[in-house]
Amino acid sequence: MDHSLYFHIPFCKRRCHYCDFNTYAGMENHIEAYMMALIKEFQMVIKNQKLNIHTIYFGGGTPSIVPSRWYKQLINEIKDTGLMRDNCEITLEANPGTLTVRYLQELNAAGINRLSLGVQSTNTFDLQRLDRIHSVDEILANHQNARRVGFDNINFDMIFALPWQDLPSWKNSLNRAITLHPEHFSLYSLIIEPGTPLFNWHQKGWIEPQDEDVEADMYEYAIEALSVSGYEHYEISNWALRNKEISFQSRHNKQYWLNQPYFGFGAGAHGYVNGIRTVNTPGIQDYITRIQKSSPELLEYPSSPAAISTNHVDVSTQMMDTMMLGLRLVSEGVRNDVFAERFQRTIHEVFGEKISRLEQQGLVEWVGDTNQRLRLTHRGIFLANRVFRKFV
């Protein structure tokens, strides 16, 4: 079975006003020790395993503030195991304000073949209010630079439903991004999370969450505009450029949505392998210490010395997770034959009553030549959380 690797890079120049991820600003002096620990954790967990690695993802944080030599070394370590597929998808998240032509060249030479740019908006006012460290000019310049050095698979991460944003502003932001023709878009509506500056502003009455109807209008516009521009809406928040010869869907993220195994390395990383969920310690210094002082002989696969939580997922929960995650794939949905092969029971046998009610409400539908795929209807896409709650 194909496996995926996620490496968490928790360093940032500064935390954005909306960010509640496991990231730390002003700790770049720990990068070298952290990356050495990351390599050691990978070696300890993967040692002597027989599996195929088909995607690798460097997420953050801001992975693009780490010197490229560390990615070259880590990718070479993975190659040396003999487990990495020749066509392995290797993604790195990057902030446009941290990139140079030379750095992009080094990433490309190291083996990174997919770039995920944290664009967020092509509107200067939005970037300033979100406290992003990049400018619109840097988005344009570094997208062009990435093309010039050989990147032919680029994703744009963008945020909509900002408290101060209206529909015309969102349309302009998205349309400017579309003109750059990235191979992939990931679009997320803003959630004002506790502990962030935006949350504090909300508590003080300075901002309010976006109106739900306006948010829905923004999402619907994205669906229409991207479809007309040649993008396939394949997951609730993701669009891939249509291409007859190659798929630009994110293979790594589909690993999550298909509830397939992935390893999580680094501070705060989550993993799911052999029906076991692991969660690593979130602190950078604690993570480094745990890895440095550990002995691989004491490990129980797939856990690592950094793990603070290891839980066996029962079959019932696995089935619910498979439905909830798989229904995010708005075109493909959940395949009944694949579900039955995995769990020895059909979707009808396990969830027949729930699905019948959802069908009556017009939220899901059976599609395909033999009605073997269950997916969200157009209405269901807009009410997806209502559907997902049935499988929690």
C-alpha positions in Angstrom: 0.0 0.0 0.0 1.2 3.5 -0.8 2.1 5.6 2.2 2.7 9.4 2.6 5.1 11.4 4.7 4.3 14.7 6.3 7.1 16.8 7.8 6.1 19.8 10.0 8.3 22.9 9.8 7.1 25.1 12.7 9.2 28.2 12.0 7.8 31.6 10.9 9.2 35.1 10.5 6.1 36.2 12.4 2.6 34.8 13.1 -0.1 36.1 10.9 -3.2 37.6 12.5 -5.5 34.7 11.7 -3.0 31.9 12.5 -3.6 29.3 15.2 -1.3 26.6 13.7 1.6 25.1 15.6 4.1 27.7 14.6 6.7 29.8 16.4 8.3 33.2 15.4 11.8 34.2 16.3 13.1 30.7 16.9 15.2 30.4 13.7 18.3 29.7 15.9 16.8 26.2 16.5 16.5 25.3 12.8 19.7 23.3 12.5 19.0 21.2 15.6 15.4 20.7 14.6 16.2 19.5 11.1 18.7 17.1 12.4 16.1 15.8 14.8 13.6 15.5 11.9 16.0 13.3 9.9 16.7 11.2 13.0 12.9 10.7 13.7 12.3 9.6 10.1 15.2 7.1 10.3 14.0 5.6 13.6 10.4 5.1 12.5 10.9 4.0 9.0 13.9 1.7 9.6 13.5 -1.8 8.2 9.9 -1.1 7.1 8.6 -2.5 3.8 6.3 0.1 2.2 6.0 2.5 -0.7 6.3 6.2 -0.3 4.3 8.1 -3.0 4.0 11.6 -1.5 6.0 13.8 0.7 4.8 17.1 2.1 6.7 19.9 3.9 4.1 22.0 5.8 4.3 24.7 8.4 4.8 27.2 9.6 6.9 28.6 6.8 9.1 25.8 5.3 10.6 28.3 2.9 12.7 30.0 5.6 14.7 26.8 6.1 17.9 26.5 4.1 17.4 24.3 1.0 20.3 22.0 1.9 18.2 20.5 4.7 15.5 19.5 2.2 18.2 18.0 -0.1 19.6 16.0 2.8 16.2 14.8 4.0 15.0 13.8 0.5 18.3 12.0 -0.1 17.8 10.1 3.2 14.3 9.0 2.0 15.7 8.0 -1.4 18.4 5.9 0.4 15.7 3.7 2.0 14.7 2.5 -1.5 11.1 3.0 -0.5 10.4 6.2 -2.5 8.5 5.8 -5.8 10.1 7.3 -8.9 7.1 9.6 -9.5 6.8 10.7 -5.8 5.0 14.0 -5.4 7.1 16.2 -3.2 5.4 19.5 -2.0 6.8 22.4 -0.1 4.7 25.2 1.3 6.3 28.6 0.6 5.6 32.2 1.5 6.1 34.5 -1.5 7.9 37.0 0.7 10.7 34.5 1.5 11.7 33.4 -2.0 14.5 34.2 -4.3 15.5 32.8 -7.7 18.5 31.0 -6.2 16.5 29.5 -3.4 13.8 28.3 -5.9 16.6 26.8 -8.1 18.0 24.9 -5.1 14.6 23.6 -4.1 14.0 22.3 -7.6 17.4 20.7 -7.7 16.8 19.1 -4.3 13.8 17.2 -5.6 10.8 19.4 -4.7 8.4 19.1 -7.6 5.3 20.8 -6.3 5.2 24.3 -4.8 2.3 25.5 -2.6 2.3 29.3 -2.4 0.6 30.9 0.5 -0.9 33.7 -1.6 -4.0 34.2 0.7 -5.1 37.3 -1.3 -4.0 39.4 -4.3 -5.4 42.5 -2.5 -2.8 44.7 -0.7 -5.3 45.8 2.0 -6.1 42.1 2.8 -2.5 41.2 3.1 -1.8 44.1 5.4 -4.8 43.3 7.7 -3.8 39.7 7.8 -0.2 40.7 8.7 1.3 38.7 5.8 5.0 39.4 5.2 4.6 39.4 1.4 3.3 41.8 -1.1 1.2 41.4 -4.3 4.3 42.2 -6.3 6.2 39.4 -4.6 3.4 37.0 -5.5 3.7 37.9 -9.2 7.5 38.0 -9.2 8.0 34.7 -7.4 5.3 32.8 -9.3 7.2 33.9 -12.5 10.5 32.9 -10.9 9.2 29.5 -10.0 8.1 28.9 -13.6 11.5 30.1 -14.8 13.5 27.6 -12.7 11.3 24.7 -13.8 8.3 24.3 -11.4 5.3 23.1 -13.4 3.0 22.2 -10.6 2.1 25.2 -8.4 -0.8 25.6 -5.9 -2.2 28.9 -4.7 -3.6 28.9 -1.1 -6.2 31.6 -0.7 -8.6 32.8 2.0 -12.1 34.3 1.5 -14.9 35.5 3.8 -12.6 38.0 5.5 -14.5 40.2 8.0 -13.9 43.4 5.9 -14.2 41.7 2.5 -17.2 42.2 0.2 -18.1 40.1 -2.9 -16.6 42.4 -5.5 -13.3 42.5 -3.5 -13.2 38.7 -3.4 -14.0 38.4 -7.1 -11.1 40.7 -8.0 -8.7 38.9 -5.7 -9.5 35.5 -7.2 -9.7 36.7 -10.8 -6.2 38.2 -10.5 -4.9 34.9 -9.2 -6.6 32.9 -12.0 -4.8 35.0 -14.6 -1.5 33.5 -13.4 -2.8 30.0 -14.3 -1.5 27.9 -11.3 -2.2 24.2 -11.7 -4.1 24.1 -8.4 -6.2 26.2 -6.0 -6.9 25.6 -2.3 -9.6 28.1 -1.1 -10.6 28.3 2.5 -13.1 30.5 4.3 -11.7 32.3 7.3 -12.4 30.9 10.7 -11.7 33.4 13.6 -9.8 31.1 16.0 -9.3 31.8 19.7 -5.9 33.1 20.7 -5.4 35.0 17.4 -5.3 38.8 17.0 -8.4 38.5 14.8 -10.2 36.8 17.7 -9.1 39.6 20.1 -10.4 42.2 17.6 -13.7 40.3 17.5 -13.9 40.2 21.3 -13.4 44.0 21.4 -16.1 44.5 18.8 -13.7 45.8 16.1 -14.7 43.1 13.5 -17.5 40.6 13.0 -17.4 37.3 11.2 -18.5 37.5 7.6 -22.2 37.1 6.9 -23.0 33.5 6.1 -25.0 34.4 2.9 -22.1 36.6 1.6 -19.7 33.7 2.4 -21.8 31.3 0.4 -22.0 33.8 -2.5 -18.2 34.0 -2.5 -17.8 30.2 -2.5 -20.4 29.9 -5.3 -18.6 32.5 -7.3 -15.3 30.5 -6.9 -17.0 27.3 -8.1 -18.3 29.1 -11.2 -15.2 31.2 -12.0 -12.8 28.3 -11.7 -14.9 25.9 -13.7 -15.1 28.4 -16.6 -11.3 28.8 -16.3 -10.6 25.1 -16.8 -10.4 23.9 -13.2 -12.0 20.7 -11.8 -13.7 21.1 -8.4 -12.6 17.7 -7.0 -12.7 18.4 -3.2 -14.7 20.9 -1.2 -11.9 23.4 -0.9 -9.7 22.3 -3.8 -9.6 22.7 -7.6 -7.1 21.2 -10.1 -6.4 22.3 -13.7 -8.0 19.9 -16.2 -5.4 18.1 -18.2 -5.8 15.0 -20.3 -2.2 13.8 -19.8 -1.5 14.5 -16.1 -3.6 15.0 -13.0 -2.9 18.1 -10.9 -5.0 16.9 -8.0 -3.0 16.9 -4.7 -2.0 13.3 -4.3 -0.8 14.0 -0.8 -4.0 15.5 0.4 -6.1 12.8 -1.3 -4.2 10.4 1.0 -6.0 12.1 3.9 -9.4 12.2 2.2 -9.2 8.5 1.3 -8.3 7.7 4.9 -5.0 6.1 3.8 -1.8 5.8 5.9 0.5 8.7 6.5 3.4 9.4 8.8 3.7 12.7 10.7 7.2 13.9 11.6 8.1 17.0 13.6 6.7 19.1 16.4 2.9 18.8 16.6 2.7 16.4 13.6 -0.1 13.9 13.4 0.2 10.4 11.8 -2.1 7.5 10.9 -0.5 4.2 10.1 -1.7 0.6 10.7 -4.9 1.9 12.3 -2.9 3.9 14.9 -3.1 7.7 15.3 -0.1 9.4 16.6 0.4 13.0 17.8 3.8 14.5 18.5 4.7 17.0 21.2 4.1 20.6 19.9 7.1 22.3 21.4 10.2 22.8 19.3 12.7 22.4 22.2 10.8 19.5 23.7 10.7 17.8 20.3 14.4 18.1 19.8 15.2 16.9 23.3 12.9 13.8 23.0 14.5 12.8 19.7 18.1 13.5 20.8 17.8 11.4 23.9 15.9 8.5 22.5 16.8 5.0 21.6 15.2 3.3 18.5 15.2 -0.1 20.2 12.5 1.2 22.6 10.0 2.2 19.9 6.7 0.5 19.0 5.9 1.1 15.3 4.7 3.5 14.1 5.2 5.7 17.2 8.3 7.9 17.7 10.0 9.3 20.8 8.2 12.6 20.1 4.8 11.1 20.4 2.6 12.3 23.3 -0.5 10.4 22.1 -0.9 7.0 20.4 -4.4 5.7 19.9 -5.7 2.6 18.1 -8.7 3.5 16.0 -11.5 0.9 16.1 -13.1 -0.4 13.0 -16.3 1.5 13.6 -14.5 4.8 13.8 -12.4 3.9 10.7 -15.6 3.4 8.7 -17.1 6.7 9.9 -13.8 8.5 9.1 -13.7 7.0 5.7 -17.2 8.3 5.0 -16.7 11.8 6.4 -13.3 12.3 4.7 -14.3 10.6 1.4 -17.4 12.7 1.0 -15.1 15.8 0.8 -14.2 14.5 -2.7 -17.1 16.2 -4.4 -16.7 14.5 -7.8 -15.4 11.1 -6.8 -17.2 10.6 -3.5 -16.9 7.3 -1.6 -16.7 4.1 -3.7 -18.9 1.3 -2.4 -16.6 -1.5 -3.8 -13.5 0.0 -2.2 -15.3 0.4 1.1 -16.5 -3.2 1.0 -13.1 -4.5 0.2 -11.6 -2.6 3.1 -14.2 -3.4 5.7 -15.9 -6.5 4.5 -19.2 -4.7 4.6 -20.9 -2.4 2.1 -21.8 1.2 2.7 -25.5 0.2 2.6 -25.1 -2.4 5.3 -23.3 0.0 7.7 -24.9 3.4 7.0 -28.0 2.6 4.9 -30.5 4.4 7.2 -28.4 7.6 7.6 -27.8 7.7 3.8 -31.5 7.3 3.0 -32.3 10.3 5.2 -29.6 12.4 3.6 -30.9 11.4 0.1 -34.4 12.4 1.1 -32.9 15.8 2.1 -31.2 16.2 -1.2 -27.7 16.2 0.3 -26.1 13.1 -1.2 -26.6 11.0 -4.3 -25.5 7.7 -5.8 -23.6 8.1 -9.1 -21.7 6.0 -11.7 -22.7 3.3 -14.1 -23.8 1.0 -11.4 -24.6 3.6 -8.7 -21.4 2.6 -6.8 -20.2 6.0 -5.7 -21.8 8.1 -3.0 -21.1 11.8 -3.2 -22.5 15.2 -2.1 -25.1 16.9 -4.3 -24.6 20.5 -5.3 -26.8 21.5 -2.3 -24.9 19.1 -0.1 -21.6 20.8 -0.9 -23.0 24.0 0.7 -24.4 22.1 3.7 -21.4 19.6 3.9 -21.0 20.0 7.7 -24.6 18.8 8.2 -23.7 15.7 6.2 -20.4 15.1 8.0 -22.0 15.3 11.4 -23.9 12.1 10.6 -20.6 10.2 10.5 -19.1 11.5 13.7 
